[in-house]
Amino acid sequence: MRIFLVVLLFLSLGGNAWGATFKGKVIDADTKQPIEGAVVVASWLEETTTPGATHTRLKDVKETLTNKKGEWMIEGLKGREGGNITAIFTLLTGTYYTRTPEFIVFKPGYCSWPAGFTIDACRAKIKPGGNDKVAEGENVELQKLTKREDRLSTLPSPVAGENALKKQREFIRLINEEHRNLGLKEIHY
């Protein structure tokens, strides 16, 4: 019976291995027109619990550019939300589980998502309000920026982790494009 419960728990936690297709649209917050050439980055962290702390590590990162219609699509793991049962399971077994993906959306000259929530020029118009909404396909609305200081404040950074930079070539290219637009040196990651 005990083995059956462990197998059942493992199978219920194993749902994070299932693939998913994440897709959506990036639009201008004012005009509601599609934004072509924005980069959408999805990253997945693995998590485990030990007696003293929770530990995470990068599992994967993928990127794509929006098309003329502002649409994007990334295939990856569905992941799962953690919780007390998941934490206890990883503590007892020493295994990791894959969390739901986290997203970054960036186009030079616009608020980046989600970094834009930290500056006043973006906060009122940037949407959606949560990572889960991006994963569900809700439109990402980016505010066009005109002030240099606002553009500096919303500059994102690539996702860090082993071999992660190699998988973010377009993201890094656009970050460096914005650096040039602002009169900054390019960053060589």
C-alpha contacts under 8 A as a table, 3 or more apart, distances in Angstrom:
res1	aa1	res2	aa2	distance
1	M	4	F	5.04
1	M	5	L	6.39
2	R	5	L	5.18
2	R	6	V	6.34
3	I	6	V	5.08
3	I	7	V	6.13
4	F	7	V	5.14
4	F	8	L	6.04
5	L	8	L	4.98
5	L	9	L	6.02
6	V	9	L	5.10
6	V	10	F	6.04
7	V	10	F	5.00
7	V	11	L	6.11
8	L	11	L	5.15
8	L	12	S	6.21
9	L	12	S	5.10
9	L	13	L	6.22
10	F	13	L	5.12
10	F	14	G	5.89
11	L	14	G	4.79
11	L	15	G	6.96
12	S	15	G	6.04
13	L	16	N	6.69
13	L	86	T	7.30
13	L	97	Y	7.50
14	G	17	A	5.78
14	G	18	W	7.85
14	G	97	Y	7.92
15	G	18	W	5.61
15	G	78	K	7.79
15	G	79	G	7.22
15	G	80	R	7.34
16	N	19	G	7.94
16	N	77	L	6.40
16	N	78	K	5.60
16	N	79	G	4.02
16	N	80	R	5.46
16	N	97	Y	7.02
16	N	98	T	5.82
16	N	99	R	7.41
17	A	77	L	5.96
17	A	78	K	7.01
17	A	79	G	6.81
17	A	98	T	7.61
18	W	77	L	5.80
18	W	78	K	5.95
18	W	79	G	7.65
19	G	75	E	7.06
19	G	76	G	5.46
19	G	77	L	4.46
19	G	78	K	5.54
20	A	75	E	5.77
20	A	76	G	5.52
20	A	77	L	5.61
20	A	78	K	5.08
21	T	73	M	6.87
21	T	74	I	5.91
21	T	75	E	4.45
21	T	76	G	6.50
22	F	73	M	5.60
22	F	74	I	5.22
22	F	75	E	6.06
22	F	76	G	7.70
22	F	135	A	5.84
22	F	136	E	7.12
22	F	137	G	6.78
23	K	71	E	7.30
23	K	72	W	5.42
23	K	73	M	4.16
23	K	74	I	6.31
23	K	135	A	7.32
23	K	136	E	7.69
23	K	137	G	5.38
24	G	71	E	5.69
24	G	72	W	5.58
24	G	73	M	6.73
24	G	134	V	7.19
24	G	136	E	7.90
24	G	137	G	4.31
24	G	138	E	6.17
24	G	139	N	5.95
24	G	140	V	7.63
25	K	34	P	7.37
25	K	66	T	7.58
25	K	69	K	7.67
25	K	70	G	5.14
25	K	71	E	4.27
25	K	72	W	6.10
25	K	137	G	7.31
25	K	138	E	7.37
25	K	139	N	4.96
25	K	140	V	6.21
26	V	34	P	5.97
26	V	35	I	5.69
26	V	36	E	7.98
26	V	38	A	7.52
26	V	66	T	7.28
26	V	70	G	5.02
26	V	71	E	6.45
26	V	72	W	7.93
26	V	139	N	5.78
26	V	140	V	4.73
26	V	141	E	5.93
26	V	142	L	7.32
27	I	31	T	7.98
27	I	32	K	5.41
27	I	33	Q	5.34
27	I	34	P	4.27
27	I	35	I	5.11
27	I	70	G	6.39
27	I	139	N	6.96
27	I	140	V	6.23
27	I	141	E	4.98
27	I	142	L	6.36
28	D	31	T	5.54
28	D	32	K	4.91
28	D	33	Q	5.45
28	D	34	P	6.32
28	D	35	I	6.28
28	D	141	E	5.55
28	D	142	L	5.24
28	D	143	Q	6.13
28	D	144	K	7.04
29	A	32	K	5.59
29	A	125	K	6.17
29	A	126	I	6.76
29	A	141	E	4.72
29	A	142	L	5.13
29	A	143	Q	5.05
29	A	144	K	7.51
30	D	143	Q	6.94
30	D	144	K	7.98
32	K	141	E	7.73
34	P	68	K	7.08
34	P	69	K	5.39
34	P	70	G	4.42
34	P	71	E	7.86
35	I	38	A	6.45
35	I	66	T	7.17
35	I	67	N	7.99
35	I	68	K	7.23
35	I	69	K	7.22
35	I	70	G	4.83
36	E	65	L	7.66
36	E	66	T	5.24
36	E	67	N	5.21
36	E	68	K	4.88
36	E	69	K	6.66
36	E	70	G	5.01
37	G	65	L	5.27
37	G	66	T	5.01
37	G	67	N	6.34
37	G	68	K	7.69
37	G	70	G	7.66
37	G	107	K	7.10
38	A	65	L	5.43
38	A	66	T	5.33
38	A	70	G	7.79
38	A	105	V	6.82
38	A	106	F	5.56
38	A	107	K	4.59
39	V	63	E	6.73
39	V	64	T	5.68
39	V	65	L	4.49
39	V	66	T	6.43
39	V	104	I	7.95
39	V	105	V	5.68
39	V	106	F	5.37
39	V	107	K	6.48
39	V	170	E	6.92
39	V	171	F	5.98
39	V	174	L	7.86
40	V	63	E	5.53
40	V	64	T	5.44
40	V	65	L	6.20
40	V	66	T	7.45
40	V	72	W	7.40
40	V	103	F	6.87
40	V	104	I	5.75
40	V	105	V	4.58
40	V	106	F	6.73
40	V	171	F	7.99
41	V	61	V	7.07
41	V	62	K	5.74
41	V	63	E	4.31
41	V	64	T	6.69
41	V	103	F	5.48
41	V	104	I	5.07
41	V	105	V	6.43
41	V	168	Q	7.72
41	V	171	F	7.57
42	A	61	V	5.62
42	A	62	K	5.34
42	A	63	E	6.25
42	A	74	I	7.65
42	A	101	P	5.88
42	A	102	E	5.55
42	A	103	F	4.61
42	A	104	I	6.68
43	S	58	L	7.54
43	S	59	K	7.66
43	S	60	D	5.76
43	S	61	V	4.21
43	S	62	K	6.48
43	S	101	P	5.30
43	S	102	E	5.32
43	S	103	F	6.55
43	S	159	V	7.42
44	W	58	L	6.16
44	W	59	K	5.45
44	W	60	D	5.32
44	W	61	V	6.33
44	W	77	L	7.88
44	W	79	G	7.72
44	W	98	T	6.69
44	W	99	R	6.23
44	W	100	T	6.50
44	W	101	P	4.73
44	W	102	E	6.52
45	L	56	T	6.19
45	L	57	R	5.50
45	L	58	L	4.53
45	L	59	K	5.22
45	L	60	D	7.24
45	L	98	T	5.87
45	L	99	R	5.63
45	L	100	T	7.78
45	L	101	P	7.39
46	E	56	T	5.39
46	E	57	R	5.35
46	E	58	L	6.20
46	E	59	K	5.87
46	E	96	Y	5.71
46	E	97	Y	5.31
46	E	98	T	4.33
46	E	99	R	5.91
47	E	54	T	6.96
47	E	55	H	5.60
47	E	56	T	4.42
47	E	57	R	6.72
47	E	96	Y	5.07
47	E	97	Y	5.47
47	E	98	T	6.43
47	E	99	R	7.00
48	T	54	T	5.82
48	T	55	H	5.41
48	T	56	T	6.60
48	T	87	A	6.80
48	T	90	T	5.32
48	T	91	L	6.79
48	T	94	G	7.00
48	T	95	T	6.27
48	T	96	Y	4.68
48	T	97	Y	6.72
49	T	52	G	7.92
49	T	53	A	6.04
49	T	54	T	4.42
49	T	55	H	6.18
49	T	87	A	5.59
49	T	88	I	7.39
49	T	90	T	5.68
49	T	91	L	4.92
49	T	94	G	7.65
50	T	53	A	5.39
50	T	54	T	6.14
50	T	55	H	7.59
50	T	90	T	7.84
50	T	91	L	5.31
50	T	94	G	7.74
51	P	91	L	7.15
57	R	161	G	7.64
58	L	61	V	7.86
58	L	160	A	7.94
58	L	161	G	5.79
58	L	162	E	7.39
59	K	98	T	7.56
60	D	164	A	7.30
61	V	159	V	7.65
61	V	164	A	6.28
61	V	167	K	6.54
61	V	168	Q	7.72
62	K	74	I	7.21
62	K	167	K	6.20
62	K	168	Q	7.02
63	E	74	I	7.20
63	E	167	K	7.16
63	E	168	Q	6.20
63	E	170	E	7.52
63	E	171	F	7.46
64	T	72	W	6.72
64	T	73	M	7.10
64	T	74	I	6.89
64	T	170	E	7.73
65	L	72	W	6.50
65	L	170	E	7.72
66	T	69	K	7.45
66	T	70	G	4.90
66	T	71	E	5.04
66	T	72	W	4.83
67	N	70	G	5.08
67	N	71	E	5.45
67	N	72	W	6.73
68	K	71	E	7.38
77	L	98	T	7.92
77	L	100	T	7.71
77	L	101	P	7.76
78	K	100	T	6.04
78	K	101	P	7.35
79	G	97	Y	7.84
79	G	98	T	5.03
79	G	99	R	4.63
79	G	100	T	4.04
79	G	101	P	6.70
80	R	97	Y	7.81
80	R	98	T	6.41
80	R	99	R	4.88
80	R	100	T	4.99
81	E	99	R	5.85
81	E	100	T	6.26
82	G	85	I	7.96
82	G	86	T	5.70
82	G	87	A	6.97
82	G	99	R	7.04
83	G	86	T	5.31
83	G	87	A	6.10
84	N	87	A	5.05
84	N	88	I	6.15
85	I	88	I	5.16
85	I	89	F	6.09
86	T	89	F	5.03
86	T	90	T	6.16
87	A	90	T	5.26
87	A	91	L	6.04
88	I	91	L	4.99
88	I	92	L	6.10
89	F	92	L	5.22
89	F	93	T	6.03
89	F	95	T	7.92
90	T	93	T	5.16
90	T	94	G	5.16
90	T	95	T	4.97
90	T	96	Y	6.12
90	T	97	Y	7.61
91	L	94	G	5.47
91	L	95	T	7.51
101	P	135	A	7.56
102	E	131	N	6.27
103	F	113	W	7.94
103	F	114	P	7.92
103	F	131	N	6.55
103	F	134	V	7.34
103	F	135	A	7.94
104	I	112	S	7.33
104	I	113	W	5.53
104	I	114	P	6.32
105	V	112	S	5.74
105	V	113	W	4.92
105	V	114	P	7.33
106	F	110	Y	7.25
106	F	111	C	7.28
106	F	112	S	4.67
106	F	113	W	6.45
106	F	156	P	7.69
106	F	171	F	7.70
106	F	174	L	7.87
107	K	110	Y	5.69
107	K	111	C	7.68
107	K	112	S	6.85
107	K	174	L	6.93
108	P	174	L	6.53
108	P	175	I	7.26
108	P	177	E	7.04
108	P	178	E	5.17
109	G	144	K	6.08
109	G	145	L	5.58
109	G	146	T	7.37
109	G	151	R	6.63
109	G	178	E	7.26
110	Y	142	L	6.05
110	Y	143	Q	5.52
110	Y	144	K	4.38
110	Y	145	L	5.21
110	Y	151	R	7.24
111	C	115	A	7.44
111	C	116	G	5.02
111	C	122	C	6.03
111	C	126	I	7.57
111	C	142	L	5.64
111	C	143	Q	5.42
111	C	144	K	6.48
111	C	145	L	6.58
111	C	151	R	7.07
111	C	154	T	5.89
112	S	115	A	5.51
112	S	116	G	5.20
112	S	142	L	6.96
112	S	154	T	5.83
112	S	155	L	6.88
112	S	156	P	6.83
113	W	116	G	5.54
113	W	117	F	7.44
113	W	126	I	7.55
113	W	140	V	7.98
113	W	142	L	7.33
114	P	117	F	5.92
115	A	118	T	5.95
115	A	119	I	7.97
115	A	154	T	5.56
115	A	155	L	7.56
115	A	156	P	6.68
116	G	119	I	5.72
116	G	122	C	5.30
116	G	123	R	6.38
116	G	126	I	7.04
116	G	154	T	5.46
117	F	120	D	7.61
117	F	122	C	6.18
117	F	123	R	4.73
117	F	126	I	7.12
118	T	122	C	7.78
118	T	123	R	6.82
118	T	154	T	7.86
119	I	122	C	5.76
119	I	123	R	6.05
119	I	150	D	7.22
119	I	153	S	7.04
119	I	154	T	7.35
120	D	123	R	5.21
120	D	124	A	7.18
121	A	124	A	7.22
121	A	143	Q	7.96
121	A	145	L	7.56
121	A	150	D	6.85
122	C	125	K	5.80
122	C	126	I	5.64
122	C	142	L	7.82
122	C	143	Q	5.92
123	R	126	I	5.76
125	K	141	E	7.33
125	K	142	L	7.37
125	K	143	Q	6.32
126	I	129	G	7.78
126	I	140	V	7.53
126	I	141	E	5.37
126	I	142	L	5.31
126	I	143	Q	6.07
127	K	139	N	7.45
127	K	140	V	5.47
127	K	141	E	4.96
127	K	142	L	7.09
128	P	131	N	7.85
128	P	133	K	6.28
128	P	134	V	6.91
128	P	138	E	6.91
128	P	139	N	7.01
128	P	140	V	5.85
128	P	141	E	7.03
129	G	133	K	7.25
130	G	133	K	5.37
130	G	134	V	6.92
131	N	134	V	5.26
131	N	135	A	6.41
132	D	135	A	4.99
132	D	136	E	6.20
133	K	136	E	4.98
133	K	137	G	6.44
133	K	138	E	5.49
134	V	137	G	5.17
134	V	138	E	5.35
134	V	139	N	7.15
134	V	140	V	6.93
135	A	138	E	7.55
145	L	148	R	7.97
145	L	150	D	6.76
145	L	151	R	6.39
146	T	150	D	7.65
146	T	151	R	7.63
147	K	150	D	5.38
147	K	151	R	6.45
148	R	151	R	5.08
148	R	152	L	6.16
148	R	182	L	6.92
149	E	152	L	5.02
149	E	153	S	6.15
150	D	153	S	5.03
150	D	154	T	6.41
151	R	154	T	5.42
151	R	155	L	6.43
152	L	155	L	5.53
152	L	182	L	7.85
155	L	175	I	7.29
156	P	175	I	7.39
157	S	175	I	7.72
158	P	165	L	7.05
158	P	168	Q	7.14
158	P	171	F	7.03
158	P	172	I	6.78
159	V	164	A	6.59
159	V	165	L	7.22
160	A	164	A	6.02
160	A	165	L	7.00
161	G	164	A	5.15
161	G	165	L	7.60
162	E	165	L	7.93
163	N	166	K	5.76
163	N	167	K	7.21
164	A	167	K	5.39
164	A	168	Q	6.80
165	L	168	Q	5.20
165	L	169	R	6.99
165	L	189	Y	7.15
166	K	169	R	6.22
168	Q	171	F	5.21
168	Q	172	I	6.13
169	R	172	I	5.22
169	R	173	R	6.06
170	E	173	R	4.91
170	E	174	L	6.18
171	F	174	L	5.24
171	F	175	I	6.18
172	I	175	I	4.99
172	I	176	N	6.14
173	R	176	N	5.21
173	R	177	E	6.13
174	L	177	E	4.80
174	L	178	E	6.24
175	I	178	E	5.21
175	I	179	H	6.28
176	N	179	H	4.78
176	N	180	R	6.22
176	N	185	K	7.93
176	N	186	E	5.06
176	N	187	I	6.42
177	E	180	R	5.17
177	E	181	N	6.21
177	E	186	E	7.88
178	E	181	N	4.87
178	E	182	L	6.17
179	H	182	L	5.19
179	H	183	G	6.19
179	H	184	L	4.76
179	H	185	K	6.21
179	H	186	E	5.88
180	R	183	G	5.01
180	R	184	L	5.52
180	R	185	K	6.62
180	R	186	E	6.71
181	N	184	L	7.58
